[in-house]
Amino acid sequence: MATFGSLSDRLVETFKNLRKKGTLSASDIDGTVREIRRALIDADVAFDVVKEFTGRVRERALGDEVNKALNPAQQVVKIVNEELVEILGGEQRRLEFAKTPPTVIMLAGLQGAGKTTLAGKLATWLKNDGHTPLLVACDLQRPNAVTQLGVVAEQSGAALFAPEPGNGVGDPVRVAKDSLKHARDKQYDTVIIDTAGRLGVDEELMKQAAKIRKAVDPDEVLFVIDAMIGQDAVATAKAFQEGVDFTGVVLSKLDGDARGGAALSVASVTGRPILFASTGEGLGDFEPFHPDRMASRILDLGDVLTLIEQAQKAFDEEEARKVAEKFATDTFTLDDFLKQMQQLRNMGSIKKMMGMLPGMGQMREELDAFDESEIVRTEAIIQSMTRAERTNPKLLNGSRRLRIARGSGTTVTEVNQLVTRFEQAAKMMKTVAKGGVPQIPGMGPIPGGHGGASRKSKKGKKKGGSRSGNPAKRAAENAGALKEPQSPASSGSGFGLSGGANAPSEEELEALQKFLGR
């Protein structure tokens, strides 16, 4: 997430310097803690939170758990990660639903925090989880707020309860009470109440929110706060906690380019958990908040679990099995590739997905330069082909390629590049599907790429594999053992197919990378 980009860079650089040292002195730890303190303050984290956080890190880092560790630098990173998880709320807390529907969720916060849009995102998330949400328009002060909620409800596919026109007309407390009866009559199992906000905390706002809360007795009161407002988040959160109280926090605009101090302050200061985070402008850019995963993102350790969950939602398991079989039997077509690409796009921003991989924070410039519109152009080229051409690219002579280029708004060169890369990638994937060892260019086969590789590496160890204490050096010295050809009998495959040692060449893998990277 871009919000923590600067903080993440500072912390990663601090730990990089720490890893160069075999042992850590008290002055090394003090210097590291000092850099962490500066990074957090620059990220606009509340001073009291910074003081408490760095104090705990220093105390633990000077203790025996670091002194006795085989790798002291990694132990310090582990301590910082664990303490980050704590200030972010510890364990994840899920939304609590009423035993007898409807579950009532009230949204509160300042104007501009994104409550109305977030109501639509929450409704979308609930619908995808099998619920039937009802959006209730209780923001009757802000101009066109009711209209905006109506648009959001339509986009999310949720029902709307808006008996009053708004723009200063109507009683929000009565609307909130009437919405519960409407939900029971129409059998909606979740009611989301969008309340009015103000440009600043004031007495009138608090009174109205408190009256609505008393009238509907909500199961959850979610305080929506703009993740980009920094230390002001603490004062605002405290004011709402005293005036209305809330059961959980939702961070909006967490994809912004600000310093993200709100996320690292509000849970610690209020003692209320962060339940959700809004990570983009789309209605699908909304996810449950996991403190441990967020801490990993901040420290550039990746968030593979969230990536897997997104993939499971977007990809059809049966379709994936069919594609694997097509790779193995050499029947994978451009039509199949188009379907795979469309499923990939359903996962959301490819930049965000790549950013969840460990270490990608150090490639932020490359990620920022990645042009996702290239994928749209690739789709346009394939969609401009006839079904016969997608099935058999050998039909694509010069005149056909010119027609496709004109139809897709691209050039003949781009069409040629796509066809060439597709053929090379399909050839390489067929090799992998038949049991070949996946390789990374310049690094040799991936250990454990299939069953045979794992057994081979163990065998190599018995023959006197490298015992170097440097992991990179040890991997390089052992690479030779993995490159030895294997007999078909000892080879395994992720697809359960027979295979041999036909590992894809570096050129083929490079073609796949270029193909998928367009």
C-alpha positions in Angstrom: 0.0 0.0 0.0 1.2 3.4 -1.0 0.3 4.9 2.4 3.2 3.2 4.1 5.6 3.6 1.3 7.9 6.1 3.0 7.7 4.5 6.4 8.4 1.1 4.8 11.4 2.4 2.9 12.9 3.9 6.1 12.5 0.8 8.1 13.8 -1.5 5.4 16.9 0.6 5.0 17.5 0.6 8.8 17.3 -3.1 9.0 19.5 -3.5 5.9 22.3 -1.7 7.8 21.7 -3.9 10.8 22.1 -7.1 8.9 25.6 -6.2 7.9 26.7 -6.8 11.5 27.3 -10.2 13.0 26.7 -9.1 16.6 24.8 -6.2 17.9 26.1 -3.8 20.7 23.9 -1.6 22.9 24.9 1.4 20.7 23.8 -0.5 17.6 20.4 -1.2 19.1 20.1 2.4 20.3 20.9 3.7 16.8 18.3 1.4 15.3 15.6 2.4 17.8 16.4 6.0 17.1 16.0 5.6 13.4 12.7 3.7 14.0 11.5 6.6 16.2 12.3 9.1 13.5 10.6 7.1 10.8 7.4 6.8 12.9 7.3 10.5 13.8 7.8 11.4 10.1 4.9 9.1 9.3 2.8 11.2 11.6 2.2 8.5 14.2 1.0 9.9 17.6 4.0 10.8 19.8 2.7 8.8 22.8 2.3 5.7 20.6 5.9 6.2 19.2 7.3 6.6 22.6 5.6 3.4 24.0 6.4 1.4 20.8 10.1 2.2 20.7 10.5 1.7 24.4 9.2 -1.9 24.1 11.3 -2.6 21.1 14.5 -1.3 22.9 13.8 -3.3 26.0 13.3 -6.5 24.1 16.2 -5.9 21.7 18.6 -5.4 24.7 17.3 -8.6 26.3 18.5 -12.2 26.0 16.3 -13.1 23.1 18.5 -11.0 20.8 21.9 -11.7 22.5 21.4 -15.5 22.3 20.0 -15.4 18.8 22.0 -17.0 15.9 21.0 -14.0 13.7 20.5 -11.0 16.0 19.5 -8.7 13.1 16.6 -11.0 12.1 15.6 -11.2 15.7 15.3 -7.4 15.9 13.1 -7.4 12.8 10.9 -10.1 14.4 10.6 -8.0 17.5 9.6 -4.9 15.5 7.1 -7.0 13.5 5.5 -8.3 16.7 5.3 -4.9 18.3 3.8 -3.4 15.1 1.1 -6.1 15.2 0.3 -5.1 18.8 -0.1 -1.4 18.1 -2.3 -2.3 15.1 -4.6 -4.2 17.4 -3.1 -7.6 17.9 -5.5 -10.3 16.6 -8.0 -9.6 13.8 -11.5 -8.9 15.1 -14.4 -9.9 12.8 -17.7 -8.2 12.3 -20.2 -9.4 14.9 -23.6 -10.3 13.6 -26.9 -10.3 15.6 -28.3 -13.7 16.7 -31.7 -12.5 15.3 -31.5 -10.5 12.1 -31.3 -7.8 11.1 -27.7 -6.9 12.2 -27.5 -3.1 12.5 -24.3 -1.4 11.6 -24.0 2.4 12.1 -21.3 4.4 10.4 -20.0 7.6 12.1 -17.2 10.1 11.3 -16.3 13.5 9.9 -17.5 14.8 6.6 -15.1 13.9 3.9 -13.9 10.7 5.6 -15.7 8.7 2.9 -18.6 7.2 4.9 -21.1 7.1 2.0 -18.7 5.4 -0.4 -17.6 3.1 2.3 -21.3 2.2 3.0 -21.4 0.9 -0.6 -18.1 -1.0 -0.2 -19.3 -2.6 3.0 -22.6 -3.6 1.3 -20.7 -5.1 -1.6 -18.5 -7.1 0.7 -21.6 -8.3 2.7 -23.4 -9.3 -0.5 -20.3 -11.3 -1.7 -20.5 -13.1 1.7 -24.1 -14.1 1.2 -25.9 -11.3 3.1 -28.7 -9.1 2.0 -27.8 -5.5 3.1 -30.0 -2.5 3.3 -28.5 1.0 3.0 -30.2 3.7 5.1 -29.9 7.4 4.2 -29.7 9.2 7.5 -27.3 11.9 6.3 -30.0 14.5 5.6 -27.8 17.6 6.0 -25.1 17.4 3.4 -26.3 18.5 -0.1 -27.2 15.5 -2.4 -26.0 13.0 0.2 -29.2 10.9 -0.2 -28.7 11.0 -4.0 -25.1 9.9 -3.7 -26.1 7.0 -1.4 -28.7 6.0 -4.0 -26.1 5.8 -6.7 -23.8 3.8 -4.4 -26.6 1.4 -3.6 -27.3 0.8 -7.2 -23.7 0.2 -8.0 -23.3 -2.3 -5.2 -26.6 -4.0 -5.9 -27.9 -3.3 -2.4 -31.4 -2.1 -1.4 -31.9 1.5 -0.4 -34.2 3.0 2.3 -34.5 6.8 1.8 -37.9 8.1 2.7 -36.7 11.7 3.1 -35.2 13.9 0.3 -32.4 15.2 2.5 -30.7 18.6 1.8 -31.8 19.7 5.2 -35.2 18.1 5.1 -36.2 15.1 7.3 -35.6 13.6 10.8 -32.6 11.2 10.6 -33.6 9.6 14.0 -37.0 8.7 12.7 -35.6 7.4 9.4 -33.2 5.1 11.3 -36.0 3.7 13.5 -38.3 3.1 10.5 -35.5 1.4 8.6 -35.5 -1.5 11.1 -39.1 -2.3 10.6 -38.6 -2.0 6.8 -35.7 -4.5 7.0 -37.7 -7.0 9.0 -40.7 -6.7 6.6 -38.5 -7.2 3.5 -36.2 -9.7 5.2 -32.9 -7.8 4.8 -30.4 -9.4 7.2 -28.1 -6.4 7.6 -28.9 -2.7 8.0 -26.1 -0.1 7.2 -26.9 3.4 8.5 -25.1 6.2 6.8 -25.1 9.2 9.3 -24.2 12.9 8.8 -20.7 14.2 9.3 -19.3 17.7 9.9 -16.2 19.4 8.7 -15.1 19.3 12.4 -16.1 17.7 15.7 -19.1 19.7 17.1 -21.8 19.3 19.7 -24.6 19.1 17.2 -23.0 16.3 15.3 -22.4 14.3 18.5 -25.9 14.8 19.8 -27.5 13.6 16.5 -25.2 10.5 16.3 -25.9 9.7 19.9 -29.7 9.9 19.4 -29.5 7.6 16.3 -27.4 5.1 18.3 -29.9 5.1 21.2 -32.9 4.7 18.8 -31.6 1.7 16.9 -29.2 0.1 19.4 -26.7 -1.0 16.7 -24.7 -4.2 16.9 -21.7 -2.4 15.5 -20.8 1.3 15.4 -18.0 1.8 13.0 -15.9 4.9 13.2 -14.8 5.8 9.6 -11.6 7.8 9.6 -9.4 9.1 6.8 -6.1 7.3 7.0 -4.3 10.4 5.5 -5.0 12.9 8.3 -2.2 11.7 10.5 -2.1 12.8 14.2 -5.4 14.6 13.9 -6.9 11.2 13.7 -6.2 10.7 17.4 -8.0 13.8 18.6 -11.0 13.0 16.3 -11.2 9.4 17.4 -11.1 10.4 21.1 -13.8 13.0 20.6 -16.1 10.4 18.9 -15.3 7.8 21.5 -16.4 10.2 24.3 -19.4 11.6 22.5 -20.8 8.5 20.8 -18.5 5.6 21.4 -17.8 3.0 18.7 -17.1 -0.7 18.6 -14.6 -0.7 15.7 -12.6 1.5 13.2 -12.6 1.5 9.4 -9.7 3.2 7.7 -10.6 4.9 4.4 -8.2 6.1 1.7 -5.5 3.7 2.8 -4.2 3.7 -0.8 -3.3 7.4 -0.5 0.2 8.8 -0.7 0.2 10.3 2.8 2.2 9.0 5.7 -0.4 6.7 7.3 0.0 7.7 10.9 -3.8 7.2 11.6 -3.5 3.4 11.1 -0.6 3.2 13.6 -2.3 5.4 16.2 -6.0 5.0 16.4 -6.2 1.4 17.5 -3.6 1.9 20.2 -5.1 5.2 21.5 -8.7 4.2 21.5 -8.4 0.5 22.4 -10.9 -0.2 19.6 -9.9 -2.7 16.8 -9.6 -1.8 13.1 -12.1 -4.0 11.3 -11.8 -2.9 7.7 -9.6 -0.9 5.3 -10.6 0.8 2.1 -7.8 0.4 -0.3 -8.9 2.1 -3.5 -11.8 3.9 -5.3 -13.7 0.8 -6.6 -16.4 -0.8 -4.6 -14.3 -4.0 -4.4 -11.3 -2.2 -3.0 -12.3 -3.1 0.6 -10.9 -5.8 2.8 -10.9 -7.0 6.4 -8.0 -5.6 8.4 -5.4 -8.1 9.6 -2.9 -6.5 12.0 -0.3 -9.2 11.3 -0.5 -8.8 7.5 -0.4 -5.0 7.7 2.7 -5.2 9.8 4.3 -7.5 7.2 3.5 -5.1 4.5 5.0 -2.2 6.4 8.2 -4.2 6.9 8.2 -5.3 3.2 7.8 -8.9 4.2 4.9 -9.3 1.9 1.2 -10.3 2.3 1.0 -13.6 0.5 -2.1 -14.8 2.4 -4.2 -11.8 1.2 -2.9 -12.4 -2.3 -3.9 -16.1 -2.1 -7.4 -15.2 -0.8 -7.9 -12.7 -3.7 -6.8 -15.4 -6.2 -9.2 -18.0 -4.8 -12.1 -15.5 -5.2 -11.2 -14.6 -8.8 -10.1 -18.0 -10.2 -12.3 -20.9 -11.0 -10.8 -24.1 -9.7 -12.3 -26.3 -12.4 -11.2 -23.9 -15.1 -7.7 -23.9 -13.7 -7.6 -27.7 -13.9 -8.7 -27.6 -17.5 -6.0 -25.1 -18.3 -3.4 -27.3 -16.7 -4.5 -30.2 -18.9 -4.4 -28.0 -22.0 -0.9 -27.0 -21.2 0.1 -30.7 -21.0 -1.6 -31.7 -24.2 -0.5 -28.7 -26.2 -4.1 -27.5 -26.8 -3.8 -24.1 -24.9 -5.1 -21.4 -27.1 -5.2 -17.6 -27.2 -8.9 -17.9 -26.2 -7.8 -19.8 -23.0 -5.2 -17.1 -22.3 -7.8 -14.4 -22.7 -10.0 -16.1 -20.1 -7.1 -16.4 -17.7 -6.2 -12.7 -18.2 -9.8 -11.7 -17.5 -9.8 -13.7 -14.3 -6.5 -12.1 -13.3 -8.0 -8.6 -13.8 -10.9 -9.6 -11.6 -8.5 -9.8 -8.7 -8.0 -6.1 -9.0 -4.9 -3.9 -9.6 -1.9 -6.0 -10.7 0.3 -3.3 -9.1 -1.3 -3.9 -5.8 -1.0 -7.7 -6.1 2.7 -7.5 -7.0 3.2 -5.1 -4.1 2.0 -7.9 -1.7 5.0 -10.0 -2.6 8.0 -10.0 -0.2 10.7 -7.5 -1.1 8.7 -5.7 -3.7 8.9 -2.5 -1.7 12.5 -2.2 -3.0 11.2 -2.2 -6.5 8.6 0.6 -6.0 9.9 2.6 -9.0 9.5 -0.4 -11.3 6.0 -1.0 -9.9 5.0 2.6 -10.3 6.2 2.5 -13.9 4.2 -0.6 -14.7 1.5 0.2 -17.2 -1.6 -1.8 -16.6 -3.1 -0.4 -19.8 -0.8 -2.8 -21.7 -3.0 -5.6 -20.5 -6.0 -3.9 -22.0 -4.2 -3.6 -25.3 -3.3 -7.3 -25.2 -7.0 -8.1 -24.6 -8.0 -5.9 -27.5 -5.6 -7.7 -29.9 -7.0 -11.2 -28.9 -10.6 -10.0 -29.1 -10.0 -8.6 -32.6 -9.1 -12.1 -33.8 -11.6 -14.6 -35.2 -12.3 -17.8 -33.2 -10.3 -19.8 -35.7 -7.3 -17.4 -35.4 -7.3 -17.7 -31.6 -7.3 -21.5 -31.8 -4.6 -21.7 -34.5 -2.3 -18.6 -34.6 -0.6 -20.2 -37.6 -3.5 -18.8 -39.7 -2.3 -15.3 -39.0 -0.7 -14.1 -42.2 0.2 -10.5 -43.0 -3.2 -9.3 -44.1 -4.9 -10.9 -41.1 -2.4 -9.3 -38.7 -3.0 -5.9 -40.3 -6.8 -6.3 -39.9 -6.3 -7.3 -36.2 -4.0 -4.3 -35.6 -6.6 -1.9 -37.1 -9.4 -3.5 -35.2 -7.6 -3.3 -31.8 -6.1 0.2 -32.3 -2.6 -1.2 -32.1 0.3 -1.8 -34.5 1.2 -4.9 -36.6 4.5 -5.0 -34.6 2.5 -5.3 -31.3 0.4 -8.1 -32.8 3.5 -9.9 -34.0 5.1 -9.6 -30.5 2.0 -11.0 -28.8 1.9 -14.0 -31.1 5.6 -14.7 -30.7 5.5 -14.5 -26.9 2.4 -16.6 -26.7 4.0 -19.4 -28.7 7.2 -19.3 -26.7 5.3 -19.2 -23.4 2.9 -22.0 -24.4 5.9 -24.2 -25.3 7.6 -23.4 -22.0 4.4 -24.1 -19.9 4.0 -27.4 -21.7 7.5 -28.4 -20.6 6.7 -27.4 -17.0 3.3 -29.2 -17.1 5.1 -32.4 -18.1 7.4 -32.4 -15.2 10.2 -30.0 -16.1 11.9 -28.1 -13.3 10.8 -24.4 -13.2 13.9 -22.2 -13.4 14.6 -18.5 -12.7 16.9 -17.1 -15.4 20.5 -16.9 -14.0 19.6 -18.8 -10.8 19.0 -22.3 -12.0 16.0 -24.5 -11.0 13.7 -23.6 -8.2 14.3 -26.0 -5.2 11.2 -28.0 -4.5 9.8 -27.0 -7.9 8.4 -30.6 -8.1 8.7 -33.8 -6.2 11.9 -34.9 -7.8 13.7 -31.7 -7.1 13.1 -32.0 -3.4 14.4 -35.6 -3.2 17.4 -34.6 -5.3 18.4 -31.8 -3.1 18.4 -34.2 -0.1 20.5 -36.7 -2.0 22.9 -33.9 -2.9 23.3 -33.0 0.8 24.5 -36.5 1.6 27.1 -36.3 -1.1 28.7 -33.3 0.7 26.6 -30.3 -0.3 27.8 -26.8 0.7 27.8 -26.1 4.5 28.4 -22.4 4.0 26.8 -20.1 6.6 25.9 -17.6 3.9 22.5 -18.7 2.5 23.1 -17.1 -0.9 26.5 -18.7 -1.3 25.2 -22.1 -0.1 22.3 -21.9 -2.6 24.7 -21.0 -5.4 27.1 -23.9 -4.5 24.3 -26.4 -4.3 22.7 -25.3 -7.6 24.9 -27.7 -9.5 23.3 -30.7 -7.8 19.8 -29.5 -8.8 20.9 -29.1 -12.4 21.8 -32.8 -12.8 19.4 -34.7 -15.1 16.8 -36.9 -13.5 15.5 -40.2 -14.7 11.7 -40.3 -15.4 11.2 -42.7 -12.5 12.4 -40.1 -10.0 10.6 -37.2 -11.5 7.4 -35.8 -10.1 5.0 -33.2 -11.2 2.5 -30.7 -9.7 0.0 -32.0 -12.2 0.5 -35.7 -11.4 1.9 -36.3 -14.9 4.9 -38.2 -16.0 7.9 -36.2 -17.1 11.6 -36.0 -17.4 14.4 -33.4 -17.1 13.2 -31.2 -19.9 13.6 -28.0 -18.0 12.6 -24.8 -19.8 15.5 -22.8 -21.1 16.3 -19.3 -19.8 15.1 -17.9 -23.1 11.7 -19.6 -22.7 11.3 -18.3 -19.2 12.3 -14.8 -20.3 9.6 -15.1 -23.0 7.0 -16.0 -20.4 8.0 -13.1 -18.1 7.8 -10.7 -21.0 4.5 -12.1 -22.0 2.9 -11.9 -18.5 4.5 -8.6 -17.8 2.9 -6.8 -20.7 
